[in-house]
Amino acid sequence: MRTAALALVALTWMQCAHAQPLDTASLTAKLSLEDLSGKSITEPDHGKAFRLRVDLNDAATGRAPNGLEIAGWIRRSDPLNRSCEDEARAYRVTRAIAEGAVDLNGVVLAVLNEDASVGIIDPKLNGQPANMLAAASLDTMPDDFIIDRANMRALFAFKSKGTVEEISLADGARQVIAQGLKSPSSLAVTSVGDVWIAEGGAVHRIGDQPVTNLGKGDTRLSITPDAKRIVAVSDGGEVGLVDIAADRIVMRGSLGHPISASTLVGSDAVLTLSPDGKLAELRYFDDFATPIAIPLGLAAKQIAVSPDGRKALAFAPGTPTVAIIDLATGTLAQSFALNDATVAEIGFTERAAFIATREGAYLGVLDLNSVKQGTAPMIRPVPLGGKGGASNGDRQLLASMLPSPNMLAVDRDSGTGWIVPELAAVGSMPPMDSVRLRGGVPLQVHIADRSFREIQPGRFETVAKVGDGGKHELVLTTGIGGLTACIPFDVHGPAAKPSRLYHVAVNPTNGSYRAEVPQEIEFTLSDEQGHNLDVETARFLVPSLVSGWSQEVVAHRAADGKLKATVRFPHVGIYAVQPIGVPKGWHLQSTPLIEVLS
């Protein structure tokens, strides 16, 4: 256990770390390490996933602060490292961490491919030669595939083998966590990482006795958005509501007929499709015997509900027509049909529905605020750059990036995941941001948030892997004016070989940095021994650390042999200088910061 204290005037370590002065009241940060079984450890093994737990407290009151979010990363300890404050300041502007550090922010992608292989992709590494963090291979295709964020793992159910297996999203390790099961068809995982299984109609936590049995046929499990209950719905139309904390069934009901599909509506209701798909039924758990019947005007096979529970879209893969249901009134709002395309799947962000086409050439974006009876819906076609013929309707290639207003839409043929915003513009070009999905032909994709999550006030956890042994430190920041600290810890295993490091020095030719006027700047690139690197041109990104301004500049070798470029700083403040296109085999030691005073 290691603790950092951060105070207004003076700082004190409660063990062996260093910290930075801040302009806020004192906070303390305590780091604890565990293996994934929950056993406390002092040194994680290199190359093996482990859990980091950070406890924040107000040193003056002893109480946990409210409303904080923390960013973090793990770097090797080095006397030449930038200070924690400088490192955090640069991260807040660029969202980039030092070369070789382990990122604990943002998301990773878990991709199941057609050959039953699984790839773990880091979108932040998309511009590098490899963006795959880990890979594994399953023996056969799973019957269910979900993400457990608490333990940063992908979970798979196999009816034919009677097993549930996991693959770590940090290191790719695969293991069986339950076996000898009777056709496990569906999985659900709680916010603390407890896994529930449906074996036929039997519903239970792994290792426990069933809390209910819904009879013959497969049962699908879902966790309510409030994370308090599990909803089990069987093919035969039986429904069970399980209280997770009490570990018992709290409601049992029957629709009186089989169903073809079901989905939750918030935490309080379930929406189902009749066997022929022509009728949807909305049932609230507190009035289950009184369904709201909604004729659809088409034979739907799937149904998707918006995050706010206000709208639902019903469709049949391979057909062009979509029915829009107003769940607030329990009525059919309207229907529409795609032009020259058919629906493959539908996903949601907060304000838009994204319609993936079976042909794969474009994505339809429906503005949910435009859905009104008697008014044609507003659907924007967004090209994905595919050649068509991509989806057979059984794929899951849309993944919401909530809480951000973006959808990840995967083009199967190119293996590209396009990041499509809610306000995507109509045009002939695909979206600007994308991530390459390496390792196979994608079949399903899920998004896992690897950032620190607050599990109770002031306590944050995540899972990570460090590839080499030796001394490391966790860098933490809660944002501008908040906590910033480096907490050291050791990793068991051989230390990494020294990198070839280079340094960047920046100097104004006129002796000082000035705002609002063009001025010439000299750039010097040198190795660890101080020898200049022989380059004729060098590209740099110069972002402001106090505003959103940034500029890319190109320095050229001048007649006096020095690299020079002209920069016009728009205002006073701190700026970073980040090389673009780092020389092969070299790593930047630290990003230089410059201050414009006038």
C-alpha positions as CSV (number, residue, x, y, z in Angstrom):
1,M,0.0,0.0,0.0
2,R,1.4,3.4,-1.0
3,T,0.0,6.8,-0.2
4,A,0.6,10.3,-1.6
5,A,-0.6,13.4,0.2
6,L,-1.1,16.7,-1.7
7,A,-1.5,19.9,0.3
8,L,-1.9,23.6,-0.4
9,V,1.4,24.7,1.0
10,A,3.4,21.7,1.9
11,L,3.3,18.0,0.9
12,T,3.9,15.0,3.0
13,W,4.3,11.4,1.9
14,M,2.7,8.8,4.1
15,Q,5.0,6.3,2.7
16,C,7.5,6.6,-0.2
17,A,6.2,8.6,-3.1
18,H,6.4,12.2,-4.2
19,A,3.7,14.6,-5.1
20,Q,3.1,18.1,-6.5
21,P,1.7,21.3,-4.8
22,L,-1.8,22.3,-5.9
23,D,-4.1,25.3,-5.5
24,T,-6.8,23.3,-3.7
25,A,-7.4,21.8,-0.3
26,S,-5.4,18.8,0.7
27,L,-6.2,15.4,-0.8
28,T,-4.5,12.1,-0.2
29,A,-4.2,9.3,-2.7
30,K,-3.6,5.7,-1.5
31,L,-2.7,2.9,-3.9
32,S,-3.4,-0.8,-3.2
33,L,-2.6,-3.7,-5.5
34,E,-4.4,-7.0,-5.9
35,D,-4.3,-10.0,-8.1
36,L,-7.5,-10.8,-10.0
37,S,-8.6,-13.3,-7.3
38,G,-8.7,-10.4,-4.8
39,K,-5.5,-11.3,-2.9
40,S,-3.4,-8.3,-1.8
41,I,0.0,-8.1,-3.4
42,T,3.0,-5.8,-3.2
43,E,4.6,-6.6,-6.5
44,P,2.5,-7.6,-9.5
45,D,4.2,-10.0,-12.0
46,H,5.3,-8.6,-15.3
47,G,3.1,-9.5,-18.2
48,K,0.2,-10.5,-15.9
49,A,-3.0,-8.6,-15.3
50,F,-3.6,-7.1,-11.8
51,R,-6.0,-4.7,-10.1
52,L,-5.1,-1.2,-9.0
53,R,-7.3,0.5,-6.3
54,V,-7.0,4.2,-5.5
55,D,-8.6,5.7,-2.5
56,L,-8.9,9.5,-2.4
57,N,-9.6,11.4,0.8
58,D,-9.7,14.9,2.0
59,A,-6.8,15.1,4.5
60,A,-8.5,17.9,6.5
61,T,-11.9,16.2,7.0
62,G,-11.0,12.5,6.4
63,R,-14.0,12.2,4.0
64,A,-14.0,11.1,0.4
65,P,-14.4,13.9,-2.2
66,N,-17.4,14.0,-4.4
67,G,-17.8,14.2,-8.2
68,L,-14.1,13.5,-9.1
69,E,-12.9,11.6,-12.2
70,I,-9.3,10.5,-12.4
71,A,-7.0,9.8,-15.3
72,G,-4.0,7.6,-14.8
73,W,-1.1,5.7,-16.5
74,I,1.9,3.7,-15.5
75,R,5.4,4.7,-16.5
76,R,8.9,3.4,-15.7
77,S,10.6,5.2,-12.9
78,D,13.4,7.3,-14.3
79,P,15.3,10.4,-13.0
80,L,14.9,12.0,-16.3
81,N,11.1,11.8,-16.2
82,R,9.1,15.0,-16.3
83,S,7.5,16.0,-13.0
84,C,4.1,14.7,-12.3
85,E,2.6,18.2,-12.7
86,D,4.2,18.7,-16.2
87,E,3.2,15.3,-17.3
88,A,-0.4,15.8,-16.2
89,R,-0.6,19.2,-17.7
90,A,0.6,17.9,-21.1
91,Y,-1.9,15.0,-20.9
92,R,-4.9,17.3,-20.2
93,V,-4.2,19.1,-23.5
94,T,-3.0,16.4,-25.8
95,R,-4.7,13.3,-24.2
96,A,-1.4,11.5,-25.0
97,I,0.9,9.8,-22.5
98,A,4.7,9.2,-22.6
99,E,6.2,6.7,-24.9
100,G,6.2,3.2,-23.4
101,A,3.7,4.0,-20.6
102,V,0.7,1.8,-19.9
103,D,-2.5,3.8,-20.7
104,L,-5.3,3.5,-18.1
105,N,-7.7,5.8,-20.0
106,G,-10.3,5.4,-22.7
107,V,-11.6,2.2,-24.2
108,V,-10.4,-1.0,-25.8
109,L,-12.2,-3.1,-28.3
110,A,-12.9,-6.9,-27.9
111,V,-13.5,-8.4,-31.4
112,L,-14.8,-11.9,-32.0
113,N,-13.8,-13.1,-35.5
114,E,-15.4,-15.6,-37.9
115,D,-12.7,-18.2,-37.1
116,A,-13.5,-18.0,-33.3
117,S,-10.3,-15.9,-32.6
118,V,-10.5,-12.9,-30.3
119,G,-8.5,-9.7,-30.7
120,I,-8.1,-6.9,-28.1
121,I,-7.6,-3.6,-29.9
122,D,-6.4,-0.3,-28.5
123,P,-7.8,2.5,-30.7
124,K,-5.2,5.0,-29.3
125,L,-2.5,2.9,-31.0
126,N,-4.1,3.0,-34.4
127,G,-1.4,5.1,-36.0
128,Q,1.3,2.7,-34.8
129,P,2.5,-0.6,-36.6
130,A,0.4,-2.7,-34.3
131,N,-2.7,-1.7,-32.2
132,M,-3.5,-5.2,-30.8
133,L,-2.9,-5.5,-27.1
134,A,-3.7,-9.3,-26.9
135,A,-5.1,-12.1,-28.9
136,A,-6.6,-15.5,-28.1
137,S,-8.4,-18.4,-29.9
138,L,-11.6,-20.2,-28.8
139,D,-12.2,-23.8,-29.6
140,T,-15.6,-23.1,-31.1
141,M,-18.0,-20.2,-31.6
142,P,-19.6,-19.1,-28.4
143,D,-23.4,-18.8,-27.8
144,D,-23.0,-15.6,-25.8
145,F,-20.3,-13.0,-25.5
146,I,-20.3,-10.1,-23.0
147,I,-17.9,-7.8,-21.2
148,D,-17.1,-7.7,-17.5
149,R,-15.7,-4.2,-16.9
150,A,-15.0,-4.7,-13.2
151,N,-12.5,-7.4,-14.0
152,M,-11.6,-6.2,-17.6
153,R,-12.4,-9.6,-19.2
154,A,-14.5,-10.9,-22.0
155,L,-16.9,-13.8,-21.0
156,F,-18.1,-16.5,-23.3
157,A,-20.8,-19.2,-22.9
158,F,-20.6,-22.5,-24.8
159,K,-23.8,-24.7,-24.9
160,S,-22.0,-27.5,-26.7
161,K,-19.2,-27.7,-24.1
162,G,-21.2,-26.8,-21.1
163,T,-18.6,-24.2,-20.1
164,V,-18.2,-20.5,-19.4
165,E,-14.7,-19.1,-20.3
166,E,-13.0,-15.8,-19.9
167,I,-10.3,-13.9,-21.8
168,S,-8.5,-11.1,-20.0
169,L,-8.6,-7.8,-21.9
170,A,-5.3,-6.8,-20.3
171,D,-3.1,-9.8,-21.1
172,G,-5.2,-12.2,-23.3
173,A,-5.0,-15.0,-20.7
174,R,-7.8,-17.6,-21.3
175,Q,-9.3,-19.9,-18.7
176,V,-12.5,-21.8,-17.9
177,I,-14.5,-20.3,-15.0
178,A,-17.4,-22.8,-15.0
179,Q,-17.8,-26.2,-16.4
180,G,-20.2,-29.2,-16.3
181,L,-23.1,-26.9,-17.1
182,K,-26.3,-27.9,-19.0
183,S,-26.4,-25.8,-22.2
184,P,-25.5,-22.4,-20.8
185,S,-27.2,-20.0,-23.3
186,S,-26.9,-16.5,-21.7
187,L,-24.6,-14.6,-19.4
188,A,-25.0,-11.5,-17.3
189,V,-22.4,-9.8,-15.1
190,T,-23.0,-7.4,-12.2
191,S,-21.2,-4.1,-11.5
192,V,-18.8,-6.0,-9.1
193,G,-18.0,-8.7,-11.6
194,D,-20.3,-11.5,-10.3
195,V,-21.4,-13.8,-13.3
196,W,-24.9,-15.1,-13.7
197,I,-25.9,-17.9,-16.1
198,A,-29.0,-19.2,-17.7
199,E,-28.9,-23.0,-18.2
200,G,-32.1,-23.6,-20.1
201,G,-34.6,-22.0,-17.8
202,A,-32.5,-22.2,-14.7
203,V,-31.0,-18.9,-13.6
204,H,-28.2,-18.7,-11.0
205,R,-24.9,-17.1,-10.0
206,I,-21.9,-19.2,-10.9
207,G,-21.4,-21.8,-8.2
208,D,-24.8,-21.2,-6.6
209,Q,-28.1,-22.9,-6.8
210,P,-30.8,-21.6,-9.2
211,V,-33.0,-18.8,-7.9
212,T,-35.7,-19.5,-10.4
213,N,-36.5,-21.8,-13.4
214,L,-38.4,-20.5,-16.3
215,G,-39.0,-23.9,-17.9
216,K,-38.0,-25.3,-21.3
217,G,-36.3,-23.4,-24.0
218,D,-33.5,-20.9,-23.9
219,T,-33.5,-17.9,-21.5
220,R,-31.8,-14.5,-22.1
221,L,-30.4,-12.5,-19.2
222,S,-30.1,-8.7,-18.9
223,I,-28.9,-6.4,-16.2
224,T,-31.2,-3.4,-15.5
225,P,-29.6,0.0,-16.1
226,D,-29.7,0.8,-12.4
227,A,-27.6,-2.4,-11.9
228,K,-30.0,-3.7,-9.2
229,R,-31.8,-6.5,-10.9
230,I,-31.5,-9.2,-13.5
231,V,-34.3,-9.8,-16.0
232,A,-34.7,-13.3,-17.3
233,V,-36.9,-13.9,-20.3
234,S,-37.5,-17.3,-21.9
235,D,-38.4,-18.2,-25.4
236,G,-41.6,-19.6,-24.0
237,G,-42.7,-16.2,-22.7
238,E,-41.8,-16.7,-19.0
239,V,-40.3,-13.7,-17.2
240,G,-38.4,-13.5,-13.9
241,L,-37.0,-10.5,-12.0
242,V,-34.0,-11.2,-9.7
243,D,-32.9,-8.9,-6.9
244,I,-29.1,-9.0,-7.2
245,A,-28.4,-7.8,-3.6
246,A,-30.9,-10.2,-2.0
247,D,-30.0,-13.0,-4.4
248,R,-33.7,-14.0,-4.8
249,I,-36.6,-13.8,-7.3
250,V,-38.9,-10.8,-6.7
251,M,-41.3,-11.2,-9.6
252,R,-42.4,-14.0,-11.8
253,G,-44.8,-13.6,-14.7
254,S,-46.0,-15.3,-17.9
255,L,-46.9,-13.7,-21.2
256,G,-49.1,-16.7,-22.0
257,H,-47.4,-17.2,-25.4
258,P,-43.9,-17.7,-26.9
259,I,-41.9,-14.7,-28.0
260,S,-39.4,-14.0,-30.9
261,A,-37.4,-11.2,-29.2
262,S,-37.2,-9.1,-26.1
263,T,-35.4,-6.1,-24.7
264,L,-35.4,-4.0,-21.5
265,V,-37.1,-0.6,-21.4
266,G,-35.1,1.2,-18.7
267,S,-35.1,-0.6,-15.3
268,D,-38.9,-0.9,-15.1
269,A,-40.3,-2.7,-18.1
270,V,-39.7,-5.2,-20.8
271,L,-40.7,-5.0,-24.5
272,T,-41.4,-8.3,-26.4
273,L,-42.2,-9.4,-29.9
274,S,-44.9,-11.9,-30.8
275,P,-43.9,-15.1,-32.6
276,D,-44.9,-13.6,-36.0
277,G,-43.3,-10.3,-35.1
278,K,-46.3,-8.3,-36.0
279,L,-47.2,-7.2,-32.4
280,A,-45.0,-5.7,-29.7
281,E,-46.1,-5.8,-26.0
282,L,-44.8,-3.4,-23.3
283,R,-45.1,-4.7,-19.8
284,Y,-44.1,-2.8,-16.6
285,F,-42.9,-5.0,-13.8
286,D,-45.1,-3.4,-11.3
287,D,-48.2,-4.0,-13.5
288,F,-47.1,-7.0,-15.4
289,A,-50.6,-8.5,-16.0
290,T,-51.6,-5.4,-18.0
291,P,-49.7,-5.3,-21.2
292,I,-49.7,-2.5,-23.7
293,A,-50.2,-4.0,-27.2
294,I,-48.6,-2.2,-30.1
295,P,-49.4,-3.4,-33.7
296,L,-46.3,-2.8,-35.8
297,G,-47.5,-3.1,-39.4
298,L,-44.6,-5.4,-40.3
299,A,-43.2,-8.8,-39.3
300,A,-40.3,-7.8,-37.1
301,K,-37.6,-10.1,-35.8
302,Q,-35.5,-7.8,-33.7
303,I,-36.2,-4.8,-31.5
304,A,-33.9,-2.1,-30.1
305,V,-34.6,0.5,-27.4
306,S,-33.0,4.0,-26.9
307,P,-31.0,4.6,-23.8
308,D,-33.6,6.9,-22.3
309,G,-36.4,4.3,-22.9
310,R,-38.5,6.7,-25.0
311,K,-38.2,5.1,-28.5
312,A,-37.9,1.6,-29.9
313,L,-37.1,0.5,-33.4
314,A,-38.5,-2.9,-34.7
315,F,-37.2,-4.5,-37.9
316,A,-36.4,-7.7,-39.7
317,P,-32.8,-8.1,-40.9
318,G,-32.7,-8.2,-44.7
319,T,-35.7,-6.0,-45.2
320,P,-35.8,-2.2,-45.7
321,T,-38.6,-1.2,-43.3
322,V,-38.3,0.0,-39.7
323,A,-41.2,0.7,-37.3
324,I,-40.6,3.4,-34.7
325,I,-42.5,2.9,-31.4
326,D,-43.2,5.8,-29.0
327,L,-42.8,4.0,-25.6
328,A,-44.1,7.0,-23.6
329,T,-47.5,6.6,-25.2
330,G,-47.3,2.9,-26.1
331,T,-48.1,3.6,-29.8
332,L,-46.6,3.2,-33.2
333,A,-45.1,6.6,-34.1
334,Q,-44.3,6.0,-37.7
335,S,-42.5,3.7,-40.1
336,F,-40.0,4.3,-42.8
337,A,-38.0,2.3,-45.4
338,L,-34.4,2.6,-46.5
339,N,-33.6,3.5,-50.1
340,D,-31.8,0.8,-52.0
341,A,-30.7,-0.9,-48.8
342,T,-31.9,-3.3,-46.1
343,V,-31.4,-3.3,-42.4
344,A,-28.7,-5.4,-40.7
345,E,-28.8,-4.1,-37.1
346,I,-29.6,-0.9,-35.1
347,G,-27.8,0.7,-32.2
348,F,-28.3,3.9,-30.2
349,T,-26.5,6.8,-28.7
350,E,-28.4,9.3,-26.5
351,R,-29.9,11.4,-29.4
352,A,-29.6,9.2,-32.5
353,A,-30.3,5.7,-33.8
354,F,-27.7,4.2,-36.1
355,I,-28.9,1.8,-38.8
356,A,-26.3,-0.6,-40.3
357,T,-27.2,-1.8,-43.7
358,R,-27.0,-5.4,-44.8
359,E,-25.2,-4.2,-48.0
360,G,-22.6,-2.5,-45.8
361,A,-22.0,0.6,-48.0
362,Y,-23.5,3.2,-45.7
363,L,-24.9,3.8,-42.2
364,G,-28.2,5.6,-41.6
365,V,-28.3,8.1,-38.7
366,L,-31.8,8.9,-37.4
367,D,-32.2,12.0,-35.3
368,L,-34.5,10.8,-32.5
369,N,-35.7,14.4,-31.9
370,S,-37.1,14.4,-35.5
371,V,-39.5,11.5,-34.8
372,K,-43.0,12.9,-34.7
373,Q,-46.3,11.5,-35.9
374,G,-47.2,12.8,-39.4
375,T,-43.6,14.0,-40.0
376,A,-41.1,12.1,-42.1
377,P,-38.0,11.1,-40.0
378,M,-34.7,12.8,-40.6
379,I,-32.2,10.1,-41.7
380,R,-28.7,11.0,-42.9
381,P,-26.8,8.4,-44.9
382,V,-23.1,8.2,-43.9
383,P,-20.8,6.3,-46.3
384,L,-18.5,3.7,-44.7
385,G,-16.3,3.1,-47.7
386,G,-17.4,-0.6,-48.0
387,K,-18.2,-2.4,-51.2
388,G,-21.4,-4.0,-49.9
389,G,-22.5,-7.5,-49.2
390,A,-21.1,-7.3,-45.7
391,S,-23.6,-8.4,-43.1
392,N,-25.9,-11.5,-43.0
393,G,-27.9,-10.1,-40.1
394,D,-26.3,-12.3,-37.5
395,R,-23.4,-10.0,-36.8
396,Q,-23.0,-7.4,-34.1
397,L,-20.9,-4.8,-35.7
398,L,-22.3,-1.6,-34.1
399,A,-21.0,-0.6,-30.7
400,S,-22.2,2.5,-28.8
401,M,-19.4,4.6,-27.4
402,L,-21.6,6.1,-24.6
403,P,-21.3,8.5,-22.9
404,S,-19.7,10.0,-25.9
405,P,-22.1,10.9,-28.8
406,N,-20.4,8.4,-31.2
407,M,-21.1,5.0,-32.6
408,L,-18.4,2.5,-33.7
409,A,-19.5,1.0,-37.0
410,V,-17.4,-1.9,-38.4
411,D,-17.1,-2.5,-42.1
412,R,-16.5,-6.3,-42.4
413,D,-14.8,-6.3,-45.7
414,S,-12.1,-3.8,-44.9
415,G,-11.8,-4.6,-41.2
416,T,-12.2,-1.0,-40.3
417,G,-14.2,0.4,-37.4
418,W,-15.5,3.9,-38.3
419,I,-16.2,6.3,-35.4
420,V,-19.4,8.0,-36.5
421,P,-20.7,11.0,-34.5
422,E,-24.4,11.7,-33.9
423,L,-24.1,14.8,-36.1
424,A,-22.3,13.0,-38.9
425,A,-22.6,15.0,-42.1
426,V,-24.0,13.8,-45.3
427,G,-21.4,13.4,-48.1
428,S,-19.5,11.1,-50.3
429,M,-16.6,10.6,-47.9
430,P,-16.5,8.2,-44.9
431,P,-16.0,9.5,-41.4
432,M,-12.6,11.0,-40.5
433,D,-11.8,8.8,-37.5
434,S,-11.4,5.0,-37.7
435,V,-9.6,2.1,-36.1
436,R,-8.1,-0.9,-37.9
437,L,-9.4,-4.3,-36.6
438,R,-6.6,-6.7,-37.2
439,G,-6.6,-10.5,-36.6
440,G,-9.5,-11.8,-38.7
441,V,-12.9,-11.1,-40.2
442,P,-15.0,-9.4,-37.5
443,L,-18.3,-11.0,-36.3
444,Q,-19.0,-9.2,-33.1
445,V,-17.4,-6.2,-31.4
446,H,-17.7,-4.9,-27.9
447,I,-16.3,-1.8,-26.2
448,A,-14.7,-2.0,-22.7
449,D,-13.8,1.1,-20.7
450,R,-10.4,0.6,-19.1
451,S,-10.3,3.9,-17.2
452,F,-10.6,4.1,-13.4
453,R,-14.2,3.6,-12.3
454,E,-15.6,4.8,-9.0
455,I,-17.0,1.8,-7.1
456,Q,-17.9,3.8,-4.0
457,P,-17.3,7.5,-3.0
458,G,-13.6,8.2,-3.3
459,R,-12.6,4.7,-4.3
460,F,-11.5,3.9,-7.9
461,E,-10.4,0.7,-9.6
462,T,-9.1,-0.6,-12.8
463,V,-7.1,-3.6,-14.2
464,A,-3.8,-3.3,-16.0
465,K,-0.7,-5.2,-17.2
466,V,2.9,-4.1,-17.1
467,G,5.2,-5.7,-19.7
468,D,8.5,-5.4,-17.9
469,G,9.8,-5.6,-14.3
470,G,11.6,-3.0,-12.2
471,K,10.5,0.2,-10.7
472,H,7.4,1.9,-12.0
473,E,5.0,4.6,-10.9
474,L,1.3,5.3,-11.2
475,V,0.7,8.9,-12.5
476,L,-2.7,10.2,-11.3
477,T,-4.5,13.5,-12.1
478,T,-8.0,14.6,-11.4
479,G,-7.8,17.6,-13.7
480,I,-6.9,21.3,-13.6
481,G,-6.6,22.5,-10.0
482,G,-7.0,19.0,-8.6
483,L,-4.8,16.1,-7.4
484,T,-1.7,15.2,-9.4
485,A,0.7,12.6,-8.0
486,C,3.2,9.8,-8.9
487,I,2.9,6.7,-6.7
488,P,5.9,4.3,-7.0
489,F,5.6,0.5,-7.0
490,D,7.8,-2.4,-8.1
491,V,6.9,-5.0,-10.7
492,H,8.4,-8.5,-10.4
493,G,10.4,-9.6,-13.4
494,P,13.3,-8.6,-15.6
495,A,13.6,-4.9,-16.4
496,A,13.2,-3.7,-19.9
497,K,16.3,-3.0,-22.0
498,P,17.2,0.6,-22.2
499,S,15.5,2.5,-25.0
500,R,17.4,4.8,-27.4
501,L,16.2,8.1,-26.2
502,Y,16.4,11.5,-27.8
503,H,15.8,15.0,-26.5
504,V,14.3,18.1,-28.0
505,A,15.5,21.6,-27.0
506,V,13.6,24.7,-28.1
507,N,14.9,28.2,-28.1
508,P,13.6,31.5,-29.5
509,T,16.2,33.2,-31.8
510,N,15.4,36.7,-30.3
511,G,15.8,35.5,-26.7
512,S,12.1,35.4,-25.5
513,Y,8.8,34.1,-26.6
514,R,6.2,36.6,-27.6
515,A,2.5,36.4,-28.4
516,E,0.6,37.6,-31.5
517,V,3.7,38.1,-33.6
518,P,5.5,35.6,-35.9
519,Q,8.9,34.6,-34.5
520,E,11.6,32.2,-35.4
521,I,12.4,29.3,-33.1
522,E,15.3,26.9,-33.1
523,F,14.9,23.2,-32.5
524,T,17.7,20.9,-31.4
525,L,17.3,17.1,-31.4
526,S,20.1,15.2,-29.6
527,D,20.8,11.8,-28.2
528,E,21.5,10.9,-24.5
529,Q,25.2,11.8,-25.0
530,G,24.3,15.2,-26.3
531,H,25.2,14.5,-29.9
532,N,22.9,16.2,-32.4
533,L,20.7,14.0,-34.6
534,D,21.3,14.5,-38.3
535,V,17.9,15.4,-39.7
536,E,17.1,17.9,-42.5
537,T,13.4,18.5,-41.5
538,A,11.3,17.8,-38.4
539,R,7.6,18.2,-37.8
540,F,6.2,19.3,-34.5
541,L,2.7,19.9,-33.0
542,V,2.6,23.0,-30.7
543,P,-0.6,22.9,-28.6
544,S,-1.5,25.5,-25.9
545,L,-2.0,24.1,-22.4
546,V,-4.4,26.8,-21.5
547,S,-6.7,26.8,-24.6
548,G,-7.7,24.6,-27.5
549,W,-5.3,26.2,-29.9
550,S,-2.6,24.1,-31.6
551,Q,-0.5,24.4,-34.7
552,E,1.6,21.9,-36.7
553,V,5.0,23.4,-37.8
554,V,7.8,22.1,-40.0
555,A,11.4,23.0,-39.0
556,H,14.0,23.0,-41.8
557,R,17.8,23.0,-41.7
558,A,18.9,26.6,-42.2
559,A,22.2,27.8,-43.6
560,D,23.8,28.0,-40.1
561,G,23.0,24.2,-39.7
562,K,20.2,24.7,-37.2
563,L,16.6,23.5,-37.5
564,K,14.3,26.5,-37.6
565,A,10.6,27.3,-38.0
566,T,8.3,30.3,-37.6
567,V,5.5,30.2,-35.0
568,R,2.8,32.7,-34.1
569,F,1.6,32.2,-30.6
570,P,-2.0,33.6,-30.2
571,H,-1.8,34.4,-26.5
572,V,0.4,34.2,-23.4
573,G,0.6,30.9,-21.5
574,I,2.3,27.5,-21.5
575,Y,2.7,25.5,-24.8
576,A,4.0,22.0,-25.5
577,V,6.3,20.9,-28.3
578,Q,5.5,17.4,-29.5
579,P,7.5,15.8,-32.4
580,I,5.5,14.2,-35.1
581,G,6.9,11.2,-36.9
582,V,9.5,10.1,-34.3
583,P,12.7,8.7,-35.9
584,K,12.5,4.9,-36.1
585,G,14.1,3.2,-33.2
586,W,14.1,6.3,-31.0
587,H,11.9,7.4,-28.2
588,L,11.3,10.9,-27.0
589,Q,12.5,11.3,-23.4
590,S,10.1,14.1,-22.5
591,T,8.0,16.8,-24.2
592,P,9.5,20.2,-23.7
593,L,7.2,23.0,-22.4
594,I,7.7,26.7,-23.3
595,E,6.1,29.8,-21.7
596,V,5.0,32.8,-23.6
597,L,5.1,35.8,-21.2
598,S,4.2,38.8,-23.4
